[in-house]
Each structure stands twice: as C-alpha cells, then as structure tokens.
C-alpha cells in the first residue's frame, strides 16, 4: 500500500500538480495515514468538506489560491457524502463529510472576497452530484471530476460551469 501511494504522489509531482483531492479509494487507507502522507508530499491535499467531528474543522487544507496567466484562481476540494469513510476501526466516528454544496457555497464566497476571478472545484463525486453542485453554486466555473471513469471529449455544461 505504501509503495502504491508513494508512486502516485511521485507521479503527481513529476506532472507538476499543485494539489490533489483524496477520494473514496484513498480514504480506505484511513484519514491519519493520508494526513501523514500529505505532510511529506510536495503537493497539497485539498478537501474542504471532510471535517473532524469534535472541532468541526477541515482535516485537510480546504482551498488554495494560485495565479496563472494573470488570473487569480481559487481551488477547493470536495468529496461526495455518498462515499463511506473507510480506514481503521479506531477512526470510526472521528470524521464526517459535510454536504459539498453547503461547503462550496461558503468557500466560493470567501474566494470571491479574496479576489479570485475563477473558481475551480476538484469534485470527487458522481456526475449527477456535480451537476447539482454547478446548479447551486454558479460562482464555480469549472468542476474537475476525480471520480467518473468515463472520458468526455467535450465538457458537460451546466449554466456557466464546465464539468
């Protein structure tokens, strides 16, 4: 398991990724395991709606702001509540997934206030959930899907959001 995760992280580094959003498969290793990996990784683990049950604070960094081509871009990581949180038994009940739409609405407002001209959601969720997110949070211009295994030649469009 360790070698596989390290290989993925090294590949992300070589491809020049700034961030990655852990999904349901990665979370089967456990939140604490991923936290340890995130501390040693050269990329940022973004996940806004995975919260600690006691503090109600995000486990991972929720957002990131980058400037590319003179445009200030805000990124957020979101995970579907439909996926079970895996991991070892001692982690059960320590974490929960907040509704991604509720989370995204709050974060989009914060990113806009920080001057972001574009907002991207790294959405590890089913296609219908991504469409719902795009409908509910029009400030998001792009949703980059991390869960759907099918390749789209043309992005889906929901209002002004491209998925």
C-alpha positions as CSV (number, residue, x, y, z in Angstrom):
1,X,0.0,0.0,0.0
2,X,2.7,2.5,1.0
3,X,4.6,1.9,-2.3
4,X,1.5,2.5,-4.4
5,X,0.6,5.7,-2.6
6,X,4.2,7.0,-2.9
7,X,4.2,6.1,-6.6
8,X,1.1,8.1,-7.2
9,X,2.4,11.1,-5.2
10,X,5.7,11.0,-7.2
11,X,3.8,10.9,-10.5
12,X,1.7,13.9,-9.4
13,X,5.0,15.7,-8.6
14,X,6.5,14.9,-11.9
15,X,3.4,16.0,-13.8
16,X,3.5,19.4,-11.9
17,X,0.3,19.1,-10.0
18,X,-0.3,21.7,-7.4
19,X,-3.0,19.8,-5.5
20,X,-5.0,16.6,-5.3
21,X,-8.3,15.8,-3.7
22,X,-8.3,12.4,-1.9
23,X,-11.3,10.3,-2.9
24,X,-13.1,7.3,-1.6
25,X,-10.4,4.8,-2.6
26,X,-7.6,6.8,-0.9
27,X,-9.7,7.2,2.3
28,X,-9.9,3.5,2.7
29,X,-6.3,3.7,3.9
30,X,-7.5,5.9,6.7
31,X,-7.5,9.6,7.4
32,X,-4.5,9.5,9.7
33,X,-2.5,7.6,7.1
34,X,-3.3,10.2,4.4
35,X,-2.5,13.1,6.8
36,X,0.9,11.6,7.3
37,X,1.4,11.3,3.6
38,X,0.2,14.8,3.0
39,X,2.8,16.2,5.4
40,X,5.6,14.6,3.3
41,X,4.1,15.3,-0.1
42,X,5.2,18.1,-2.4
43,X,1.6,18.7,-3.4
44,X,-1.3,20.0,-1.3
45,X,-4.2,17.7,-0.4
46,X,-7.3,19.8,-0.8
47,X,-10.5,18.6,0.8
48,X,-12.9,21.1,2.3
49,X,-15.8,19.0,3.4
50,X,-14.1,16.3,5.4
51,X,-14.3,17.6,9.0
52,X,-13.2,16.5,12.4
53,X,-16.2,15.6,14.5
54,X,-15.1,17.4,17.7
55,X,-13.7,20.6,16.2
56,X,-15.8,20.7,13.0
57,X,-12.7,21.9,11.2
58,X,-11.4,20.6,7.9
59,X,-9.0,17.7,8.2
60,X,-7.1,18.8,5.1
61,X,-6.4,22.2,3.6
62,X,-9.8,23.3,2.1
63,X,-8.7,25.8,-0.5
64,X,-5.8,27.0,-2.5
65,X,-5.3,30.2,-4.5
66,X,-2.9,30.3,-7.5
67,X,-2.2,32.9,-10.1
68,X,-1.8,31.7,-13.6
69,X,-1.6,33.9,-16.7
70,X,-2.5,37.0,-14.6
71,X,-5.7,35.4,-13.4
72,X,-6.3,34.7,-9.7
73,X,-7.7,31.2,-9.4
74,X,-9.4,29.7,-6.3
75,X,-9.5,25.9,-5.9
76,X,-11.4,23.8,-3.5
77,X,-11.6,20.0,-2.9
78,X,-15.0,18.3,-2.4
79,X,-16.0,14.7,-1.7
80,X,-19.4,13.1,-2.1
81,X,-21.3,12.3,1.1
82,X,-22.4,9.1,-0.7
83,X,-18.9,7.5,-0.2
84,X,-18.2,5.7,3.0
85,X,-15.3,6.8,5.1
86,X,-13.0,3.8,5.3
87,X,-9.9,3.4,7.4
88,X,-9.1,1.5,10.6
89,X,-11.8,0.9,13.3
90,X,-10.2,3.4,15.7
91,X,-11.1,6.2,13.2
92,X,-14.8,5.5,13.1
93,X,-16.8,8.4,14.3
94,X,-13.9,10.8,14.4
95,X,-14.6,12.4,11.0
96,X,-17.6,13.3,8.9
97,X,-18.4,14.6,5.4
98,X,-20.4,17.9,5.3
99,X,-22.7,18.5,2.4
100,X,-20.5,19.5,-0.5
101,X,-23.0,22.1,-1.9
102,X,-23.2,23.8,1.5
103,X,-19.4,23.8,1.8
104,X,-18.9,25.1,-1.7
105,X,-21.3,28.0,-1.2
106,X,-19.4,29.2,1.8
107,X,-16.0,28.7,0.2
108,X,-17.0,30.3,-3.1
109,X,-18.0,33.5,-1.3
110,X,-14.6,33.5,0.6
111,X,-12.6,33.0,-2.6
112,X,-14.6,35.8,-4.4
113,X,-13.8,38.1,-1.4
114,X,-10.2,37.3,-1.8
115,X,-10.3,38.5,-5.4
116,X,-10.4,35.2,-7.2
117,X,-11.5,35.7,-10.8
118,X,-12.0,31.9,-11.4
119,X,-13.1,29.2,-9.1
120,X,-12.4,25.5,-9.7
121,X,-13.8,22.6,-7.6
122,X,-11.9,19.4,-7.6
123,X,-15.0,17.2,-7.2
124,X,-14.7,13.6,-6.3
125,X,-18.4,12.8,-6.8
126,X,-20.9,11.2,-9.2
127,X,-21.9,13.1,-12.3
128,X,-25.4,14.0,-11.0
129,X,-23.9,15.4,-7.8
130,X,-21.5,17.6,-9.9
131,X,-24.5,18.9,-11.9
132,X,-26.3,19.7,-8.7
133,X,-23.2,21.5,-7.4
134,X,-22.9,23.5,-10.6
135,X,-26.6,24.5,-10.4
136,X,-26.4,25.5,-6.8
137,X,-23.0,27.3,-6.8
138,X,-22.8,29.4,-10.1
139,X,-19.6,31.0,-8.9
140,X,-17.8,27.8,-9.8
141,X,-16.6,28.0,-13.4
142,X,-15.1,24.5,-13.6
143,X,-15.6,21.2,-11.8
144,X,-12.7,18.8,-12.4
145,X,-14.1,15.3,-11.8
146,X,-12.0,12.8,-9.9
147,X,-14.5,10.0,-9.7
148,X,-16.1,9.4,-13.1
149,X,-14.1,6.8,-15.0
150,X,-15.6,7.7,-18.4
151,X,-13.8,10.2,-20.7
152,X,-15.7,13.1,-22.0
153,X,-14.5,14.6,-25.4
154,X,-16.5,17.8,-24.6
155,X,-17.1,19.0,-21.1
156,X,-20.6,19.0,-19.7
157,X,-22.1,22.4,-19.3
158,X,-24.5,23.3,-16.5
159,X,-25.3,27.0,-16.8
160,X,-21.9,28.7,-17.0
161,X,-20.0,25.8,-15.3
162,X,-18.0,23.3,-17.3
163,X,-17.6,19.8,-15.9
